[in-house]
């Protein structure tokens, strides 16, 4: 079935080229390409960059002693194999941990320093403030710290976004740092409801589930001035589905595989 899907997309791509049209999309590595590298680690970010990718998505949490670190899950079980959470651990305790693949958990400072030394990157900083739910004072501290770290030395030509499922940090940033680019994430198909929610926050970027999203809905969003990002991208097939829907950005767990497939088979696709 997967091979059939790819063959169909290649055929459609050839027809697209025949009519003088070219698909264009920006891909970025979800957690640094979590199905190809050790997610959210320096090993992943360096590996993706060395493969020629210039788009990243990372997750930010705050420790018990108020340090920002890069980690996705609400607890350590899946990635590290031990009990505990970022929010109930000190930075010293976290730096002593290793992922199952043997890598350390990086601080936001370490990762941002890496990104800042490489101009021209697209980076989404996902604010993981809803599981566990950050209390208002903690949320404010988190947002202020992250804003200052992300934008203090952002290179010219780079594009840094603050993203979240949680509307609270998005609203706080919009109220206090209106120049910040933000994106509302939803784990469902793109819809009028999602667009209205984003608009109520003053946000013109949305990230929705590629499965269930229609091309008509993507076209409507663009006509309203929204930038559309779709996820998840577990495979080349998911990437091709996103391209066919006309998405502006595509989040992928397999950025290297996608890039290599496009080089070999997708002359009708331009990766920005």
C-alpha positions as CSV (number, residue, x, y, z in Angstrom):
1,X,0.0,0.0,0.0
2,X,2.8,2.4,0.9
3,X,4.6,1.7,-2.4
4,X,1.3,2.3,-4.3
5,X,0.8,5.6,-2.5
6,X,4.3,6.8,-3.4
7,X,3.9,5.7,-7.0
8,X,0.6,7.7,-7.2
9,X,2.4,10.8,-5.8
10,X,5.3,10.5,-8.2
11,X,2.8,10.2,-11.1
12,X,0.9,13.3,-9.8
13,X,4.3,15.1,-9.5
14,X,5.2,14.3,-13.0
15,X,1.8,15.7,-14.2
16,X,2.4,18.8,-12.1
17,X,5.7,19.4,-13.7
18,X,4.2,18.8,-17.1
19,X,1.8,21.7,-16.4
20,X,4.7,23.9,-15.3
21,X,3.8,23.9,-11.6
22,X,6.2,23.3,-8.7
23,X,5.3,22.4,-5.1
24,X,7.3,24.3,-2.4
25,X,7.4,23.4,1.3
26,X,9.6,23.9,4.3
27,X,10.4,20.8,6.4
28,X,11.6,20.8,9.9
29,X,12.9,18.1,12.2
30,X,10.5,17.1,14.9
31,X,12.5,16.9,18.2
32,X,15.6,16.8,15.9
33,X,14.2,13.9,13.8
34,X,13.0,11.5,16.5
35,X,12.8,8.4,14.4
36,X,16.3,8.9,13.0
37,X,18.2,10.4,16.0
38,X,18.1,10.4,19.8
39,X,15.3,13.0,20.2
40,X,15.9,16.4,21.7
41,X,19.7,15.9,22.1
42,X,22.7,17.6,20.8
43,X,23.5,14.4,18.9
44,X,20.2,14.9,17.0
45,X,20.5,18.6,16.3
46,X,24.1,18.2,15.1
47,X,23.2,15.1,13.0
48,X,20.3,16.8,11.3
49,X,22.3,19.9,10.6
50,X,25.2,17.9,9.1
51,X,22.7,16.2,6.8
52,X,21.8,19.6,5.4
53,X,18.6,20.3,7.2
54,X,17.9,23.8,8.4
55,X,14.6,23.4,10.3
56,X,14.1,22.2,13.8
57,X,11.4,21.7,16.5
58,X,12.4,21.4,20.1
59,X,10.5,21.1,23.5
60,X,11.2,23.3,26.5
61,X,10.5,22.6,30.2
62,X,11.6,24.2,33.4
63,X,13.4,22.5,36.3
64,X,12.6,22.6,40.0
65,X,15.4,25.2,40.4
66,X,14.3,27.3,37.4
67,X,16.5,26.3,34.6
68,X,15.2,25.7,31.1
69,X,16.0,22.3,29.5
70,X,15.1,20.5,26.3
71,X,12.8,17.6,26.9
72,X,9.5,16.4,25.6
73,X,7.8,14.0,27.9
74,X,6.0,14.7,31.2
75,X,8.2,12.1,32.8
76,X,11.5,10.3,32.3
77,X,10.2,6.7,31.8
78,X,10.2,6.4,28.0
79,X,13.3,8.3,27.1
80,X,15.5,7.6,30.2
81,X,13.9,4.6,31.8
82,X,13.7,6.0,35.4
83,X,11.1,7.6,37.5
84,X,10.9,11.4,37.8
85,X,10.1,14.6,35.9
86,X,12.0,17.7,34.8
87,X,9.7,19.9,36.9
88,X,10.6,18.0,40.1
89,X,14.3,17.7,39.4
90,X,17.2,20.1,39.8
91,X,19.5,20.9,36.9
92,X,22.3,19.1,38.6
93,X,20.1,16.0,38.9
94,X,19.0,16.2,35.3
95,X,22.6,16.7,34.0
96,X,23.5,13.4,35.7
97,X,20.9,11.5,33.6
98,X,21.4,9.9,30.3
99,X,18.9,8.8,27.6
100,X,18.6,5.1,26.8
101,X,21.0,5.9,23.8
102,X,23.5,7.4,26.2
103,X,23.1,11.2,25.6
104,X,22.6,13.9,28.1
105,X,19.6,16.2,28.4
106,X,20.7,19.6,27.0
107,X,19.9,22.9,28.5
108,X,18.1,25.5,26.4
109,X,21.2,27.6,26.6
110,X,23.3,24.9,25.0
111,X,20.9,24.3,22.2
112,X,20.2,28.0,21.5
113,X,24.0,28.7,21.4
114,X,24.3,25.9,18.8
115,X,21.4,27.4,16.7
116,X,22.7,31.0,17.0
117,X,26.1,30.0,15.6
118,X,24.3,28.8,12.5
119,X,22.4,31.7,10.8
120,X,19.5,31.0,8.5
121,X,17.6,28.4,10.6
122,X,13.9,27.9,11.2
123,X,13.3,26.8,14.8
124,X,10.1,26.1,16.7
125,X,10.4,26.3,20.5
126,X,7.4,24.3,21.8
127,X,6.4,25.4,25.3
128,X,5.5,22.3,27.3
129,X,3.5,24.1,30.0
130,X,0.3,22.1,30.2
131,X,1.5,18.6,31.4
132,X,2.0,19.2,34.2
133,X,0.0,22.4,34.2
134,X,2.3,25.3,35.2
135,X,0.9,27.6,37.8
136,X,0.6,31.4,36.8
137,X,3.7,32.5,38.6
138,X,5.8,29.7,37.2
139,X,4.3,30.2,33.7
140,X,5.2,33.9,33.8
141,X,8.8,33.1,34.9
142,X,9.1,30.5,32.2
143,X,7.8,32.7,29.4
144,X,10.0,35.7,30.4
145,X,13.1,33.5,30.6
146,X,12.5,31.7,27.4
147,X,11.7,34.9,25.5
148,X,15.0,36.5,26.6
149,X,17.1,33.4,25.8
150,X,15.5,32.8,22.4
151,X,15.6,36.3,21.1
152,X,18.6,37.9,22.8
153,X,21.1,36.9,20.1
154,X,18.9,35.5,17.3
155,X,21.0,35.8,14.1
156,X,19.8,37.8,11.1
157,X,18.1,35.5,8.7
158,X,17.0,33.0,11.3
159,X,13.3,32.5,12.0
160,X,12.5,31.5,15.6
161,X,8.9,30.7,16.7
162,X,7.2,30.1,20.0
163,X,4.6,27.4,19.8
164,X,2.3,25.5,22.1
165,X,-0.9,23.5,22.6
166,X,-1.4,25.6,25.8
167,X,-3.0,28.9,24.9
168,X,-1.8,30.5,28.2
169,X,1.9,31.1,27.3
170,X,0.8,32.2,23.8
171,X,-1.5,34.8,25.3
172,X,1.1,36.0,27.8
173,X,3.7,36.4,25.1
174,X,1.2,38.2,22.8
175,X,0.3,40.6,25.6
176,X,3.8,41.3,26.7
177,X,6.0,40.7,23.6
178,X,3.8,41.4,20.6
179,X,6.7,41.2,18.2
180,X,7.2,37.5,18.8
181,X,6.1,35.1,16.1
182,X,3.9,32.4,17.5
183,X,2.1,29.2,16.3
184,X,-0.9,27.5,17.8
185,X,-0.7,23.7,17.8
186,X,-3.7,21.4,17.7
187,X,-3.8,17.6,17.5
188,X,-6.7,17.6,15.1
189,X,-7.4,18.4,11.5
190,X,-7.3,22.0,10.4
191,X,-10.8,23.6,10.7
192,X,-12.6,26.9,11.0
193,X,-12.7,26.4,14.7
194,X,-8.9,26.2,14.9
195,X,-8.5,29.3,12.8
196,X,-10.9,31.3,14.9
197,X,-9.1,30.2,18.1
198,X,-5.7,31.3,16.6
199,X,-7.2,34.6,15.4
200,X,-8.6,35.3,18.9
201,X,-5.0,35.1,20.2
202,X,-3.7,37.3,17.4
203,X,-1.8,34.4,15.9
204,X,-1.6,33.8,12.1
205,X,0.3,30.4,12.2
206,X,-1.4,27.1,12.9
207,X,0.0,23.6,13.2
208,X,-2.6,20.8,12.8
209,X,-2.9,17.1,12.0
210,X,-2.2,16.2,8.4
211,X,-4.6,13.3,8.6
212,X,-8.1,14.6,8.2
213,X,-7.1,18.0,6.9
214,X,-8.5,18.8,3.5
215,X,-6.9,20.8,0.7
216,X,-9.9,23.1,0.6
217,X,-9.4,23.9,4.3
218,X,-5.7,24.7,3.7
219,X,-6.7,26.9,0.8
220,X,-9.2,28.7,2.9
221,X,-6.7,29.3,5.7
222,X,-4.2,30.8,3.3
223,X,-6.8,33.1,1.8
224,X,-7.4,34.4,5.4
225,X,-3.7,35.1,5.8
226,X,-2.7,32.1,7.8
227,X,0.5,30.1,7.5
228,X,-0.3,26.4,7.7
229,X,2.0,23.7,9.2
230,X,1.0,20.1,9.3
231,X,2.1,17.1,11.4
232,X,2.9,14.4,12.4
233,X,5.3,13.2,9.8
234,X,6.2,9.7,10.6
235,X,7.1,8.7,7.1
236,X,7.7,9.9,3.5
237,X,4.1,9.1,2.8
238,X,3.0,11.6,5.5
239,X,5.3,14.2,3.9
240,X,3.8,13.6,0.5
241,X,0.3,13.9,1.9
242,X,1.2,17.3,3.4
243,X,2.7,18.4,0.1
244,X,-0.5,17.4,-1.8
245,X,-2.6,19.4,0.7
246,X,-0.5,22.5,0.0
247,X,0.9,23.0,3.5
248,X,3.5,25.7,3.9
249,X,5.5,23.8,6.5
250,X,5.8,20.1,7.4
251,X,7.0,18.7,10.7
252,X,8.7,15.3,10.2
253,X,10.3,12.6,12.3
254,X,12.3,11.4,9.3
255,X,13.9,14.6,7.8
256,X,16.8,12.7,6.3
257,X,14.6,10.1,4.6
258,X,12.4,12.9,3.3
259,X,15.3,14.9,1.9
260,X,16.9,11.9,0.3
261,X,13.5,10.8,-1.3
262,X,13.0,14.3,-2.7
263,X,16.5,14.4,-4.2
264,X,15.9,11.0,-5.9
265,X,12.2,11.2,-6.9
266,X,10.7,14.6,-6.2
267,X,12.0,17.0,-8.8
268,X,8.6,18.7,-8.7
269,X,9.1,19.5,-5.0
270,X,11.3,22.4,-3.7
271,X,12.4,22.1,-0.1
272,X,12.8,25.7,1.2
